[in-house]
Amino acid sequence: MNADERRFAVLRAIVADYVSTHEPVGSKMIVDRHNLGVSSATVRNDMAVLEEDGLIAQPHTSAGRVPTDKGYRMFVDQLVQVKPLSAAEKRAVTAFLDGAVDLDDVMRRSVRLLAQLTRQVAIVQYPTLTRSTVRHCEVVALTPARLMLVLITDSGRVDQRVVDLGQVLDDDDVAAVRGLLGGALTGRPLAAASAAVAELPGAAPAELREVVTVVATVLIETLVEHPEERLVLGGTGNLTRNVADFPGSLRTVLEALEEQVVVLKLLAAAQDPGTVTVRIGEENEAEEMRDTSVLSIGYGADTVLGGMGVVGPTRMDYPGSIAAVHAVARYVGEILAGR
């Protein structure tokens, strides 16, 4: 190893030991636990350079060193190989997710899995409606003057709205409305479906024009242009295992996680199903999350349907957590593609 490679090996050792022990790491511990082939004096010199570069810090006088946010960033950026899930873990993930009965169950199981595998807070975003294609639109007559519209997308998401018509319809009229909506919506991406629905009133029979106008307005305004962003969180209790990991305030972090806008921003960078994005400490936009690291990824087979990830302290098992987030996202994408 040249000097730079050896110093990174020292940094890697400090990260590994600090993550596992939560104690500052000294040169003797590195020499004893990691086969670097150099003396304690050489390790101390390397630690001095790493500290000067802002990659490690000394929290107390005569204590060992701990990684800084910059040190964790270098460690993550230099990960050549992410620790893969074991064969048993892969089988468990597949069996657990394959048992899901519907989209809600997939989301709940995914968040529980991520929290268990990483021992962090897990977040899963429901498939974003605007990125989906309409699989089916059902029209159900609740009363002669009230309809329920049920929109089912290719990601398995189901949205429904009740529409008061202002006039009475018979069974033939309901069937006609169902046929018009089905022809405009089925098989189309939401943006194209919205445009097609907007043109429906002009194509509807005169006696149904008012009804179709009301129905089209509800579909466009509430189902297409302003889709509800739904999230599932799990494992928030994991953060309380080590309150000392949050020098600011753990309560502040927990309160931020309750804010849907904050959490959606945490997942905003997750656009690539193949890559886990890692934001460490000060890299997080929200001030309340500056004591945390956020790992996020997009999920979906051909199109990114939504995001998922984990939130935890900067002192986390990055290789293991990255592998878990990546694996669960891949399995969820495959399951939704097959539904």
C-alpha positions as CSV (number, residue, x, y, z in Angstrom):
1,M,0.0,0.0,0.0
2,N,1.1,3.5,-0.7
3,A,0.6,6.2,1.9
4,D,-2.9,7.3,0.6
5,E,-4.1,3.7,0.5
6,R,-2.8,3.0,4.0
7,R,-4.5,6.2,5.4
8,F,-7.8,5.1,3.8
9,A,-7.4,1.7,5.4
10,V,-6.9,3.4,8.7
11,L,-10.1,5.5,8.1
12,R,-12.0,2.4,7.1
13,A,-10.9,0.7,10.3
14,I,-12.0,3.7,12.4
15,V,-15.4,3.7,10.7
16,A,-15.9,0.0,11.2
17,D,-14.8,0.0,14.9
18,Y,-16.7,3.2,15.8
19,V,-19.9,1.9,14.1
20,S,-19.7,-1.4,16.1
21,T,-18.5,-0.1,19.5
22,H,-19.7,3.6,19.6
23,E,-16.3,4.3,21.3
24,P,-13.6,6.6,19.9
25,V,-10.9,4.5,18.2
26,G,-7.2,4.6,19.2
27,S,-4.1,3.5,17.2
28,K,-3.5,0.5,19.4
29,M,-7.1,-0.8,18.7
30,I,-6.5,-0.4,15.0
31,V,-3.1,-2.3,15.1
32,D,-4.6,-5.1,17.3
33,R,-7.9,-5.6,15.3
34,H,-6.8,-4.8,11.7
35,N,-4.0,-6.5,10.0
36,L,-2.4,-3.3,8.4
37,G,1.2,-4.5,8.8
38,V,2.4,-1.2,10.3
39,S,3.3,0.0,13.8
40,S,1.2,2.1,16.2
41,A,3.5,5.1,15.5
42,T,2.7,4.9,11.7
43,V,-1.0,4.6,12.4
44,R,-0.8,7.6,14.8
45,N,0.9,9.6,12.0
46,D,-1.8,8.6,9.5
47,M,-4.5,9.6,12.0
48,A,-2.9,13.0,12.4
49,V,-3.1,13.5,8.6
50,L,-6.7,12.3,8.5
51,E,-7.6,14.7,11.3
52,E,-5.9,17.6,9.5
53,D,-7.9,16.7,6.4
54,G,-11.1,16.9,8.4
55,L,-11.9,13.2,8.0
56,I,-11.7,12.2,11.7
57,A,-12.0,14.2,14.9
58,Q,-11.0,13.9,18.6
59,P,-14.1,14.2,20.7
60,H,-12.2,14.3,24.0
61,T,-8.6,15.0,25.2
62,S,-6.5,11.9,25.1
63,A,-9.4,10.0,23.5
64,G,-9.3,8.1,20.3
65,R,-10.8,9.4,17.0
66,V,-14.2,9.3,15.5
67,P,-15.2,9.8,11.8
68,T,-16.6,13.1,10.7
69,D,-19.4,13.6,8.1
70,K,-16.6,14.2,5.6
71,G,-14.9,10.9,6.7
72,Y,-18.1,8.9,6.3
73,R,-18.6,10.5,2.9
74,M,-15.1,9.4,1.7
75,F,-15.8,5.9,3.1
76,V,-19.1,5.6,1.3
77,D,-17.7,7.0,-1.9
78,Q,-14.8,4.4,-1.8
79,L,-17.1,1.4,-1.3
80,V,-16.0,-0.9,-4.1
81,Q,-18.3,-3.7,-3.1
82,V,-21.4,-3.4,-1.0
83,K,-21.9,-6.2,1.4
84,P,-24.4,-8.5,-0.2
85,L,-27.4,-10.1,1.6
86,S,-26.8,-13.7,2.5
87,A,-28.7,-16.4,0.7
88,A,-30.9,-16.9,3.8
89,E,-31.7,-13.2,3.9
90,K,-32.5,-13.1,0.2
91,R,-34.9,-16.1,0.6
92,A,-36.5,-14.5,3.6
93,V,-37.0,-11.2,1.7
94,T,-38.5,-13.0,-1.3
95,A,-40.9,-15.2,0.8
96,F,-42.0,-12.3,3.0
97,L,-42.8,-9.9,0.1
98,D,-44.3,-12.7,-2.1
99,G,-46.9,-13.3,0.6
100,A,-48.4,-9.8,0.1
101,V,-52.0,-9.8,-1.0
102,D,-52.3,-6.3,-2.4
103,L,-50.5,-3.0,-2.8
104,D,-51.1,-1.8,0.8
105,D,-49.7,-5.1,2.0
106,V,-46.6,-4.8,-0.2
107,M,-46.0,-1.3,1.2
108,R,-46.5,-2.4,4.8
109,R,-44.3,-5.5,4.4
110,S,-41.6,-3.5,2.6
111,V,-41.2,-0.9,5.4
112,R,-41.2,-3.6,8.1
113,L,-38.5,-5.5,6.2
114,L,-36.3,-2.5,5.7
115,A,-36.6,-1.5,9.4
116,Q,-35.7,-5.0,10.5
117,L,-32.8,-5.5,8.1
118,T,-31.1,-2.1,8.8
119,R,-32.3,-1.4,12.3
120,Q,-33.1,2.1,11.2
121,V,-36.2,4.1,10.4
122,A,-37.7,2.9,7.1
123,I,-39.7,4.9,4.6
124,V,-41.6,3.7,1.6
125,Q,-43.5,6.0,-0.7
126,Y,-46.6,4.7,-2.4
127,P,-46.3,4.6,-6.2
128,T,-46.8,8.1,-7.5
129,L,-50.0,8.2,-9.5
130,T,-48.7,10.6,-12.1
131,R,-46.0,8.1,-13.1
132,S,-48.5,5.3,-13.6
133,T,-50.7,3.9,-16.4
134,V,-54.5,3.3,-15.9
135,R,-55.3,-0.4,-15.8
136,H,-59.0,0.0,-15.2
137,C,-61.7,2.5,-14.3
138,E,-64.8,1.2,-12.6
139,V,-68.1,3.2,-12.2
140,V,-70.4,2.1,-9.5
141,A,-73.9,3.5,-8.9
142,L,-74.3,4.1,-5.1
143,T,-77.7,5.7,-5.7
144,P,-79.4,6.9,-8.9
145,A,-77.8,10.3,-8.4
146,R,-74.4,9.3,-6.9
147,L,-71.5,7.5,-8.5
148,M,-68.3,6.0,-7.1
149,L,-65.3,6.2,-9.4
150,V,-62.6,3.6,-8.8
151,L,-59.3,4.1,-10.7
152,I,-56.8,1.2,-10.7
153,T,-53.3,1.8,-12.0
154,D,-50.6,-0.6,-13.3
155,S,-48.7,-0.3,-10.0
156,G,-51.7,-1.7,-8.1
157,R,-52.7,1.6,-6.6
158,V,-56.4,2.1,-6.1
159,D,-58.1,5.6,-5.8
160,Q,-61.7,6.2,-5.4
161,R,-64.0,9.2,-5.3
162,V,-67.7,9.7,-4.8
163,V,-69.5,12.1,-7.2
164,D,-72.9,13.7,-6.6
165,L,-74.4,14.2,-10.1
166,G,-77.3,16.6,-9.7
167,Q,-79.5,14.3,-11.8
168,V,-80.8,10.8,-11.8
169,L,-79.2,8.0,-14.0
170,D,-80.6,4.6,-15.0
171,D,-78.5,1.5,-15.5
172,D,-78.1,2.2,-19.2
173,D,-76.8,5.7,-18.5
174,V,-74.3,4.3,-15.9
175,A,-73.1,1.8,-18.4
176,A,-72.6,4.5,-21.0
177,V,-70.6,6.7,-18.6
178,R,-68.5,3.6,-17.7
179,G,-67.8,2.9,-21.4
180,L,-66.8,6.5,-22.1
181,L,-64.4,6.6,-19.2
182,G,-62.9,3.2,-20.0
183,G,-62.2,4.2,-23.5
184,A,-60.5,7.4,-22.5
185,L,-58.5,6.1,-19.6
186,T,-57.6,2.4,-19.9
187,G,-54.0,1.7,-20.9
188,R,-52.9,5.4,-21.0
189,P,-50.4,7.1,-18.8
190,L,-52.0,9.6,-16.4
191,A,-51.0,12.7,-18.3
192,A,-52.4,11.4,-21.6
193,A,-55.5,10.0,-19.8
194,S,-56.1,13.5,-18.3
195,A,-56.1,15.1,-21.7
196,A,-58.5,12.4,-23.1
197,V,-60.9,12.8,-20.1
198,A,-60.9,16.6,-20.7
199,E,-62.3,16.0,-24.2
200,L,-65.0,13.6,-23.1
201,P,-67.9,16.1,-22.5
202,G,-67.7,17.2,-26.1
203,A,-68.0,13.6,-27.3
204,A,-70.8,12.6,-24.9
205,P,-74.5,12.2,-25.8
206,A,-76.4,15.4,-25.2
207,E,-78.4,13.9,-22.3
208,L,-75.2,12.8,-20.5
209,R,-73.1,15.9,-21.2
210,E,-73.6,17.5,-17.8
211,V,-73.0,14.2,-16.0
212,V,-69.8,13.5,-17.9
213,T,-68.6,17.1,-17.3
214,V,-69.0,16.6,-13.6
215,V,-67.3,13.2,-13.6
216,A,-64.4,14.4,-15.8
217,T,-63.8,17.4,-13.6
218,V,-63.5,15.2,-10.5
219,L,-61.1,12.8,-12.3
220,I,-58.9,15.5,-13.5
221,E,-58.8,17.7,-10.4
222,T,-58.5,15.1,-7.7
223,L,-57.0,12.0,-9.3
224,V,-54.7,13.3,-11.9
225,E,-53.4,16.8,-11.3
226,H,-53.2,16.6,-7.5
227,P,-52.4,13.0,-6.5
228,E,-52.0,12.4,-2.8
229,E,-48.5,11.4,-1.9
230,R,-48.8,8.6,0.6
231,L,-46.0,7.3,2.8
232,V,-45.4,4.5,5.2
233,L,-42.9,4.8,8.0
234,G,-41.7,2.0,10.3
235,G,-39.0,1.4,12.9
236,T,-39.0,4.9,14.5
237,G,-38.2,3.2,17.8
238,N,-34.9,2.1,16.3
239,L,-33.6,5.7,16.7
240,T,-34.1,5.6,20.4
241,R,-31.6,2.8,20.9
242,N,-28.7,5.3,21.0
243,V,-29.9,8.8,21.9
244,A,-26.2,9.8,22.1
245,D,-26.0,9.5,18.3
246,F,-28.0,12.7,18.0
247,P,-26.1,15.6,19.6
248,G,-28.8,18.0,18.6
249,S,-32.1,16.5,19.6
250,L,-33.6,13.2,18.8
251,R,-37.1,14.7,19.4
252,T,-36.4,17.2,16.6
253,V,-35.6,14.3,14.2
254,L,-38.7,12.4,15.2
255,E,-40.9,15.5,14.8
256,A,-39.3,16.1,11.3
257,L,-40.2,12.5,10.3
258,E,-43.8,13.2,11.1
259,E,-43.8,16.0,8.5
260,Q,-44.8,14.5,5.1
261,V,-43.1,17.3,3.1
262,V,-39.8,16.8,4.9
263,V,-39.9,13.0,4.3
264,L,-40.8,13.4,0.6
265,K,-37.8,15.7,0.1
266,L,-35.6,13.0,1.7
267,L,-36.8,10.7,-1.1
268,A,-36.7,13.3,-3.9
269,A,-33.2,12.3,-5.0
270,A,-34.2,8.7,-5.5
271,Q,-34.8,8.6,-9.2
272,D,-32.6,5.7,-10.2
273,P,-33.7,2.1,-9.3
274,G,-30.2,0.9,-9.6
275,T,-28.4,3.3,-7.3
276,V,-28.7,4.1,-3.6
277,T,-28.2,7.8,-2.9
278,V,-26.5,8.5,0.4
279,R,-26.8,11.9,2.2
280,I,-24.7,12.3,5.3
281,G,-25.2,14.8,8.1
282,E,-24.8,18.3,6.8
283,E,-25.6,17.2,3.2
284,N,-29.2,16.9,4.2
285,E,-31.3,20.0,3.2
286,A,-33.6,20.0,6.2
287,E,-31.8,21.4,9.2
288,E,-33.6,19.0,11.5
289,M,-32.0,16.1,9.8
290,R,-28.4,17.3,10.0
291,D,-27.5,14.6,12.6
292,T,-28.8,11.8,10.4
293,S,-27.8,9.9,7.3
294,V,-30.5,9.2,4.6
295,L,-30.2,6.3,2.2
296,S,-32.8,6.4,-0.6
297,I,-33.5,4.7,-3.9
298,G,-36.2,4.6,-6.6
299,Y,-38.2,1.4,-7.1
300,G,-39.9,0.1,-10.2
301,A,-39.1,-2.3,-13.0
302,D,-39.1,-0.1,-16.1
303,T,-40.3,3.2,-14.7
304,V,-39.6,4.7,-11.2
305,L,-42.9,4.4,-9.3
306,G,-41.8,5.9,-6.0
307,G,-39.0,6.0,-3.5
308,M,-37.9,4.2,-0.4
309,G,-35.1,4.4,2.0
310,V,-33.9,4.5,5.6
311,V,-33.0,7.3,8.1
312,G,-30.5,6.7,10.9
313,P,-27.6,8.2,12.7
314,T,-24.4,9.0,10.7
315,R,-22.8,6.1,12.7
316,M,-24.5,3.4,10.7
317,D,-23.5,0.2,8.9
318,Y,-23.4,1.8,5.4
319,P,-22.4,-1.4,3.4
320,G,-25.1,-3.5,5.0
321,S,-27.8,-0.8,4.9
322,I,-27.1,0.1,1.3
323,A,-27.4,-3.6,0.3
324,A,-30.7,-4.0,2.2
325,V,-32.2,-0.9,0.6
326,H,-31.1,-1.9,-2.8
327,A,-32.4,-5.5,-2.5
328,V,-35.8,-4.6,-1.1
329,A,-36.3,-1.9,-3.8
330,R,-35.5,-4.5,-6.5
331,Y,-37.9,-7.1,-5.1
332,V,-40.7,-4.5,-4.7
333,G,-40.2,-3.3,-8.3
334,E,-40.4,-6.9,-9.5
335,I,-43.5,-7.7,-7.5
336,L,-45.4,-4.6,-8.7
337,A,-44.4,-5.3,-12.3
338,G,-45.9,-8.7,-12.1
339,R,-49.2,-7.7,-10.7
